[in-house]
Structure formats: structure tokens, C-alpha cells
Amino acid sequence: MLSGCSVSSLAARFAFFPPDPPTYAVRKDEATGRLVASGGVPRDSAMDVLLVDTARGTKVVAFYLRNPCARLTVLYSHGNAADLGQLYDLFVQLKVNLKVNLMGYDYSGYGASTGKNVKKIKKVKCPVLVIHGTDDDVVNWSHGNELWKLAREPYDPLWIKGGGHCNLELYPDFIRHLSKFIREMESMTTKTRLKKIRESLQPAKTVYPAHTATTTTFTTNCCCRIRVRKPTCPSCNFSCSCCHALRNCFTFRPFKCSICLSCNCRSCFNCCCC
């Protein structure tokens, strides 16, 4: 008898079953010149059919479903026993219920995609949500757990208790967890945008460089500048011969703004600088 680990290892190598024949085909519409999916996929004006060239010289088919209310786009990686033709109805439901754009793609060797299946989870540079059924008898749950651990930005995974290989969308936790993921991604996107807006609105602060090591330069948002050079002697009253020349440093030019030192108090030096 094979152990669980042995079955898992065999599944990793041999349990990839793309529908044969594929449930759809890709062709060019003579009237519009656009790519369309034929077969079991209905014509959808809100969906683009794409052929993406890979670094290995193969072509991967993708369905991009647009939602005018969307703020985010979800990249959907499906299970290993289905192709895009079988998932179209689910994609439409997710697009509407989650209020997102959705892009689903067929792995190499699936549907109308060419080549062989290759995993590149470590190259994904965005938050990754992994959903897997604990009773998946085609691909063991441990594979989903491994993908989650390998992701560069893993989000809280969803392990659906009792879920099989192709029925996860029937469980309430599926859409509930997906909705939570989308809301948090929208919030994260909003915070990032607001941060960039605030940074763009902040005026650049001008820092006036010191001419020598003994020159102190103060900077604030005030329009007037005062440059003070430190005396050579720590307790100097400017009467000694070595610091006498520093008297010129304290001959101030008229201030540009009328409010500077208008209160005639020394504390105003704290708000103006040079």
C-alpha cells in the first residue's frame, strides 16, 4: 500500500489531467480582427481573449474579464483538471460579486495553451492567496500548503475542510474569504496611493550647505535666513584677537518678511533660520 507521501509524490508528477479534448478553441474574428473563444464559451463583449508569449517560446491563453466598477484585478490560477472553457461561468460570477477585473489563464498544455506545465510561484511579486480542499484526492492538500510557503507575499490561506478537487466554490467560505482578500487589497492600494499623493504635495525643503566645518546652518520654512558661525574659543566674547573677525557674522541683513522678529523677542530665532 502506498503511503500518503508516496501518493502525494505520484500526484505531483502524473495527476495533471487537462481536459482532452479542450473545451474551447481560440480563433480570430474576421469582422473585428479580435481573438475570440469558440466552443462552450459564449461571446462576451466585456472579455478579451489573449495569447501571451512566454520566455520558452510557447503561448498561454488568458481570459480577461472587465468590470467597470473594479478597482483591482484578480489573477486566477485554476485547478489542474480544468481549463478556461469550464471556468468561464465562475469567472463571470466572481467578477460581478467581488467587483473586480479578473484574468484567468491556462497553464502550458491546458486548453489552447501550448507547451508543458511549469510552476513559477516564487516569481510572483504580489500578494498570493492559496485555497485548497483538505479532502482533495487528485492533488494532496500538502501541495497547496507548499505553494503558500514558497510565495514571496503569502496571504492567509484557506484550507476548506472536506473540500475536494473541483468543488471549492460550493463552500460558503470560498466567496467569504475571497471577499475579505479583495477588500484588504483595495485598502492597501488606497493607502499606497494616498501616501504617494501626500509626498507629491509636500514642498521640497531647501538645505543650505555650510561653507566650513565651524558654520552652523539652520533651516525652516521661513523665507529669511541667518547664518551663524561658531567662535573659535568656546567662551569667547569676540574681544580676543582670534575671534574678532567674527563680529561680521552677526551683522544681519534686513529680513525679507515683515513678521520675522516682529515680536522683539529672542524666541523668534527658533522659527527663522539660515
C-alpha beads as a LAMMPS data file, in Angstrom:
LAMMPS data file: protein, C-alpha beads

274 atoms
273 bonds

1 atom types
1 bond types

-500.0 500.0 xlo xhi
-500.0 500.0 ylo yhi
-500.0 500.0 zlo zhi

Masses

1 110.0

Atoms # bond

1 1 1 0.000 0.000 0.000
2 1 1 1.236 3.489 -0.837
3 1 1 1.668 5.955 1.990
4 1 1 0.178 9.448 1.881
5 1 1 3.556 10.930 0.982
6 1 1 4.033 8.435 -1.850
7 1 1 0.596 9.212 -3.285
8 1 1 1.370 12.911 -2.994
9 1 1 4.642 12.450 -4.855
10 1 1 2.950 10.488 -7.647
11 1 1 0.236 13.124 -7.913
12 1 1 2.853 15.809 -8.325
13 1 1 4.224 14.020 -11.408
14 1 1 1.294 12.300 -13.062
15 1 1 -2.005 13.699 -11.803
16 1 1 -2.290 16.659 -14.149
17 1 1 -5.325 16.000 -16.303
18 1 1 -6.146 18.808 -18.727
19 1 1 -9.496 18.147 -20.434
20 1 1 -8.918 16.176 -23.593
21 1 1 -10.079 17.461 -25.949
22 1 1 -10.041 21.059 -24.670
23 1 1 -13.455 22.574 -24.012
24 1 1 -12.739 25.611 -26.200
25 1 1 -10.603 26.860 -29.067
26 1 1 -9.201 30.259 -29.991
27 1 1 -9.719 31.882 -33.382
28 1 1 -9.641 35.356 -34.908
29 1 1 -12.961 37.044 -35.640
30 1 1 -12.865 38.102 -39.292
31 1 1 -15.232 41.020 -38.690
32 1 1 -13.358 42.621 -35.777
33 1 1 -9.895 41.102 -36.040
34 1 1 -10.045 40.230 -32.329
35 1 1 -9.339 36.845 -30.799
36 1 1 -12.434 35.032 -29.563
37 1 1 -13.041 31.742 -27.780
38 1 1 -15.239 29.244 -29.564
39 1 1 -16.825 26.062 -28.286
40 1 1 -18.630 26.266 -24.970
41 1 1 -17.626 29.883 -24.267
42 1 1 -20.301 32.476 -25.199
43 1 1 -19.426 35.703 -26.978
44 1 1 -18.745 38.321 -24.316
45 1 1 -18.050 41.954 -25.246
46 1 1 -16.600 42.526 -21.749
47 1 1 -13.986 39.795 -22.164
48 1 1 -10.687 39.886 -24.029
49 1 1 -9.081 36.669 -25.224
50 1 1 -5.302 36.987 -25.128
51 1 1 -2.370 34.926 -26.393
52 1 1 0.660 35.614 -24.204
53 1 1 4.138 34.689 -25.444
54 1 1 6.355 33.005 -22.843
55 1 1 10.122 33.016 -22.439
56 1 1 10.123 29.368 -23.548
57 1 1 8.588 30.235 -26.882
58 1 1 5.143 28.863 -26.052
59 1 1 1.791 30.659 -25.987
60 1 1 -0.523 30.859 -22.997
61 1 1 -4.217 31.685 -23.407
62 1 1 -5.785 34.147 -20.974
63 1 1 -9.332 35.407 -20.479
64 1 1 -9.517 38.989 -19.215
65 1 1 -12.992 39.895 -17.905
66 1 1 -13.569 43.613 -17.346
67 1 1 -15.786 45.164 -14.679
68 1 1 -16.363 48.948 -14.969
69 1 1 -16.741 49.172 -11.177
70 1 1 -13.448 47.411 -10.453
71 1 1 -10.516 48.904 -8.586
72 1 1 -8.407 45.752 -8.634
73 1 1 -7.610 42.900 -10.996
74 1 1 -7.510 39.309 -9.709
75 1 1 -5.177 36.808 -11.357
76 1 1 -6.930 33.444 -11.049
77 1 1 -4.874 30.228 -11.238
78 1 1 -7.260 27.301 -11.638
79 1 1 -7.008 23.644 -10.589
80 1 1 -5.206 21.050 -12.643
81 1 1 -8.224 19.185 -14.050
82 1 1 -9.985 22.057 -15.796
83 1 1 -9.447 24.637 -18.499
84 1 1 -10.751 28.152 -19.150
85 1 1 -13.783 26.926 -21.062
86 1 1 -15.111 25.169 -17.965
87 1 1 -14.387 28.130 -15.710
88 1 1 -15.991 30.936 -17.703
89 1 1 -19.274 30.928 -15.708
90 1 1 -17.372 31.008 -12.412
91 1 1 -15.229 33.889 -13.663
92 1 1 -18.328 35.919 -14.514
93 1 1 -19.810 35.308 -11.043
94 1 1 -16.586 36.305 -9.293
95 1 1 -16.204 39.409 -11.459
96 1 1 -19.706 40.599 -10.551
97 1 1 -19.809 39.594 -6.870
98 1 1 -16.301 40.789 -5.981
99 1 1 -16.458 43.887 -8.223
100 1 1 -13.073 43.187 -9.768
101 1 1 -11.481 42.677 -13.132
102 1 1 -10.452 39.055 -13.468
103 1 1 -7.767 37.394 -15.530
104 1 1 -7.698 33.625 -15.757
105 1 1 -5.141 31.715 -17.773
106 1 1 -4.500 28.181 -18.933
107 1 1 -1.227 26.578 -17.982
108 1 1 1.032 25.387 -20.753
109 1 1 -0.544 22.215 -22.152
110 1 1 -4.051 23.149 -20.983
111 1 1 -6.873 24.338 -23.221
112 1 1 -5.423 26.174 -26.212
113 1 1 -2.118 26.940 -24.451
114 1 1 0.960 25.232 -25.864
115 1 1 3.968 23.657 -24.151
116 1 1 4.271 21.995 -20.759
117 1 1 3.178 22.992 -17.285
118 1 1 5.787 24.954 -15.316
119 1 1 5.449 26.276 -11.732
120 1 1 6.973 29.685 -11.060
121 1 1 5.279 30.747 -7.831
122 1 1 8.475 32.343 -6.464
123 1 1 8.463 34.918 -9.277
124 1 1 5.030 36.312 -8.382
125 1 1 5.531 39.830 -6.977
126 1 1 2.116 40.457 -5.421
127 1 1 0.043 39.034 -2.536
128 1 1 -0.822 35.349 -3.161
129 1 1 -3.945 33.669 -1.800
130 1 1 -3.946 29.857 -1.873
131 1 1 -7.231 27.932 -1.482
132 1 1 -7.175 24.142 -1.241
133 1 1 -9.552 21.430 -0.119
134 1 1 -8.383 19.136 2.659
135 1 1 -10.023 16.097 1.003
136 1 1 -8.584 16.683 -2.478
137 1 1 -7.969 13.166 -3.798
138 1 1 -6.243 14.338 -7.002
139 1 1 -3.641 16.764 -5.648
140 1 1 -2.947 16.356 -1.957
141 1 1 -3.535 19.339 0.306
142 1 1 0.199 19.384 1.134
143 1 1 0.931 20.759 -2.356
144 1 1 -1.229 23.815 -1.725
145 1 1 0.487 24.298 1.607
146 1 1 3.880 24.082 -0.081
147 1 1 2.903 26.695 -2.680
148 1 1 1.728 29.005 0.081
149 1 1 5.057 28.662 1.916
150 1 1 7.030 29.343 -1.291
151 1 1 5.122 32.526 -2.171
152 1 1 7.037 35.783 -1.742
153 1 1 3.971 37.609 -0.359
154 1 1 1.678 34.911 1.065
155 1 1 -1.787 35.957 2.238
156 1 1 -3.733 33.974 4.864
157 1 1 -4.567 30.696 3.078
158 1 1 -7.950 28.990 3.083
159 1 1 -7.963 25.251 3.703
160 1 1 -11.541 24.181 3.067
161 1 1 -12.376 21.299 5.379
162 1 1 -13.893 18.458 3.362
163 1 1 -13.322 20.284 0.065
164 1 1 -12.434 18.176 -2.964
165 1 1 -10.572 18.951 -6.161
166 1 1 -13.162 20.808 -8.248
167 1 1 -15.942 21.842 -5.859
168 1 1 -14.438 24.538 -3.646
169 1 1 -16.681 27.301 -4.996
170 1 1 -19.678 25.439 -3.490
171 1 1 -18.479 26.161 0.057
172 1 1 -19.550 29.492 1.653
173 1 1 -16.032 30.082 2.989
174 1 1 -14.754 30.257 -0.593
175 1 1 -16.502 33.503 -1.555
176 1 1 -16.293 34.852 2.012
177 1 1 -12.504 34.525 2.156
178 1 1 -12.108 35.828 -1.384
179 1 1 -14.166 38.915 -0.495
180 1 1 -12.017 39.540 2.580
181 1 1 -8.887 39.273 0.453
182 1 1 -10.204 41.751 -2.140
183 1 1 -11.285 44.300 0.483
184 1 1 -7.874 44.210 2.162
185 1 1 -6.074 44.567 -1.169
186 1 1 -8.272 47.572 -2.020
187 1 1 -7.473 49.134 1.353
188 1 1 -3.764 48.510 0.843
189 1 1 -3.920 50.070 -2.621
190 1 1 -5.730 53.135 -1.261
191 1 1 -3.150 53.665 1.489
192 1 1 -0.315 53.401 -1.016
193 1 1 -1.961 55.927 -3.342
194 1 1 -2.646 58.380 -0.507
195 1 1 0.958 58.136 0.640
196 1 1 2.214 58.999 -2.855
197 1 1 -0.233 61.914 -3.096
198 1 1 0.901 63.321 0.264
199 1 1 4.551 63.015 -0.761
200 1 1 3.876 64.840 -4.028
201 1 1 2.096 67.702 -2.210
202 1 1 4.852 68.291 0.346
203 1 1 7.181 71.146 -0.733
204 1 1 10.820 70.270 -1.097
205 1 1 12.871 71.622 1.791
206 1 1 15.921 73.654 0.818
207 1 1 19.021 72.834 2.819
208 1 1 21.686 75.487 2.571
209 1 1 25.125 73.889 2.762
210 1 1 27.665 75.085 5.328
211 1 1 30.818 76.722 3.934
212 1 1 33.132 75.485 6.691
213 1 1 33.094 72.945 9.453
214 1 1 32.551 75.708 12.027
215 1 1 29.461 77.175 10.313
216 1 1 26.029 76.242 11.653
217 1 1 23.118 76.423 9.200
218 1 1 19.520 76.343 10.432
219 1 1 16.639 75.581 8.050
220 1 1 12.888 76.007 8.431
221 1 1 10.016 77.001 6.191
222 1 1 10.690 80.674 6.912
223 1 1 11.801 82.847 3.990
224 1 1 14.574 84.620 5.970
225 1 1 17.976 83.085 6.572
226 1 1 20.509 83.603 9.332
227 1 1 23.930 82.005 9.147
228 1 1 25.847 81.865 12.420
229 1 1 29.464 80.890 12.576
230 1 1 30.718 79.400 15.812
231 1 1 33.514 81.277 17.638
232 1 1 36.898 79.642 17.743
233 1 1 37.026 79.987 21.505
234 1 1 34.140 78.252 23.398
235 1 1 33.684 81.123 25.905
236 1 1 34.639 83.944 23.597
237 1 1 33.097 87.431 23.859
238 1 1 34.610 88.421 20.484
239 1 1 37.191 90.661 22.172
240 1 1 40.133 88.341 21.633
241 1 1 42.260 88.655 18.547
242 1 1 41.432 85.162 17.229
243 1 1 37.665 85.729 17.119
244 1 1 37.477 89.482 16.495
245 1 1 36.802 88.932 12.789
246 1 1 33.636 87.006 13.633
247 1 1 31.817 90.217 14.518
248 1 1 30.850 90.462 10.851
249 1 1 28.913 87.187 11.128
250 1 1 26.453 88.909 13.438
251 1 1 25.746 91.835 11.165
252 1 1 22.353 90.700 9.843
253 1 1 20.790 91.683 6.574
254 1 1 17.191 93.000 6.640
255 1 1 14.592 90.256 6.786
256 1 1 12.507 89.552 3.719
257 1 1 9.251 89.117 5.588
258 1 1 7.688 91.593 7.981
259 1 1 6.750 89.052 10.614
260 1 1 10.305 87.942 11.378
261 1 1 11.351 89.204 14.842
262 1 1 8.294 91.487 14.892
263 1 1 7.677 90.495 18.489
264 1 1 11.165 91.721 19.518
265 1 1 11.912 88.591 21.457
266 1 1 14.782 86.167 21.189
267 1 1 12.446 83.187 20.823
268 1 1 11.765 84.245 17.247
269 1 1 15.171 82.897 16.330
270 1 1 13.612 79.460 16.769
271 1 1 11.242 79.954 13.856
272 1 1 13.596 81.608 11.383
273 1 1 16.745 80.025 10.164
274 1 1 19.647 80.157 7.871

Bonds

1 1 1 2
2 1 2 3
3 1 3 4
4 1 4 5
5 1 5 6
6 1 6 7
7 1 7 8
8 1 8 9
9 1 9 10
10 1 10 11
11 1 11 12
12 1 12 13
13 1 13 14
14 1 14 15
15 1 15 16
16 1 16 17
17 1 17 18
18 1 18 19
19 1 19 20
20 1 20 21
21 1 21 22
22 1 22 23
23 1 23 24
24 1 24 25
25 1 25 26
26 1 26 27
27 1 27 28
28 1 28 29
29 1 29 30
30 1 30 31
31 1 31 32
32 1 32 33
33 1 33 34
34 1 34 35
35 1 35 36
36 1 36 37
37 1 37 38
38 1 38 39
39 1 39 40
40 1 40 41
41 1 41 42
42 1 42 43
43 1 43 44
44 1 44 45
45 1 45 46
46 1 46 47
47 1 47 48
48 1 48 49
49 1 49 50
50 1 50 51
51 1 51 52
52 1 52 53
53 1 53 54
54 1 54 55
55 1 55 56
56 1 56 57
57 1 57 58
58 1 58 59
59 1 59 60
60 1 60 61
61 1 61 62
62 1 62 63
63 1 63 64
64 1 64 65
65 1 65 66
66 1 66 67
67 1 67 68
68 1 68 69
69 1 69 70
70 1 70 71
71 1 71 72
72 1 72 73
73 1 73 74
74 1 74 75
75 1 75 76
76 1 76 77
77 1 77 78
78 1 78 79
79 1 79 80
80 1 80 81
81 1 81 82
82 1 82 83
83 1 83 84
84 1 84 85
85 1 85 86
86 1 86 87
87 1 87 88
88 1 88 89
89 1 89 90
90 1 90 91
91 1 91 92
92 1 92 93
93 1 93 94
94 1 94 95
95 1 95 96
96 1 96 97
97 1 97 98
98 1 98 99
99 1 99 100
100 1 100 101
101 1 101 102
102 1 102 103
103 1 103 104
104 1 104 105
105 1 105 106
106 1 106 107
107 1 107 108
108 1 108 109
109 1 109 110
110 1 110 111
111 1 111 112
112 1 112 113
113 1 113 114
114 1 114 115
115 1 115 116
116 1 116 117
117 1 117 118
118 1 118 119
119 1 119 120
120 1 120 121
121 1 121 122
122 1 122 123
123 1 123 124
124 1 124 125
125 1 125 126
126 1 126 127
127 1 127 128
128 1 128 129
129 1 129 130
130 1 130 131
131 1 131 132
132 1 132 133
133 1 133 134
134 1 134 135
135 1 135 136
136 1 136 137
137 1 137 138
138 1 138 139
139 1 139 140
140 1 140 141
141 1 141 142
142 1 142 143
143 1 143 144
144 1 144 145
145 1 145 146
146 1 146 147
147 1 147 148
148 1 148 149
149 1 149 150
150 1 150 151
151 1 151 152
152 1 152 153
153 1 153 154
154 1 154 155
155 1 155 156
156 1 156 157
157 1 157 158
158 1 158 159
159 1 159 160
160 1 160 161
161 1 161 162
162 1 162 163
163 1 163 164
164 1 164 165
165 1 165 166
166 1 166 167
167 1 167 168
168 1 168 169
169 1 169 170
170 1 170 171
171 1 171 172
172 1 172 173
173 1 173 174
174 1 174 175
175 1 175 176
176 1 176 177
177 1 177 178
178 1 178 179
179 1 179 180
180 1 180 181
181 1 181 182
182 1 182 183
183 1 183 184
184 1 184 185
185 1 185 186
186 1 186 187
187 1 187 188
188 1 188 189
189 1 189 190
190 1 190 191
191 1 191 192
192 1 192 193
193 1 193 194
194 1 194 195
195 1 195 196
196 1 196 197
197 1 197 198
198 1 198 199
199 1 199 200
200 1 200 201
201 1 201 202
202 1 202 203
203 1 203 204
204 1 204 205
205 1 205 206
206 1 206 207
207 1 207 208
208 1 208 209
209 1 209 210
210 1 210 211
211 1 211 212
212 1 212 213
213 1 213 214
214 1 214 215
215 1 215 216
216 1 216 217
217 1 217 218
218 1 218 219
219 1 219 220
220 1 220 221
221 1 221 222
222 1 222 223
223 1 223 224
224 1 224 225
225 1 225 226
226 1 226 227
227 1 227 228
228 1 228 229
229 1 229 230
230 1 230 231
231 1 231 232
232 1 232 233
233 1 233 234
234 1 234 235
235 1 235 236
236 1 236 237
237 1 237 238
238 1 238 239
239 1 239 240
240 1 240 241
241 1 241 242
242 1 242 243
243 1 243 244
244 1 244 245
245 1 245 246
246 1 246 247
247 1 247 248
248 1 248 249
249 1 249 250
250 1 250 251
251 1 251 252
252 1 252 253
253 1 253 254
254 1 254 255
255 1 255 256
256 1 256 257
257 1 257 258
258 1 258 259
259 1 259 260
260 1 260 261
261 1 261 262
262 1 262 263
263 1 263 264
264 1 264 265
265 1 265 266
266 1 266 267
267 1 267 268
268 1 268 269
269 1 269 270
270 1 270 271
271 1 271 272
272 1 272 273
273 1 273 274
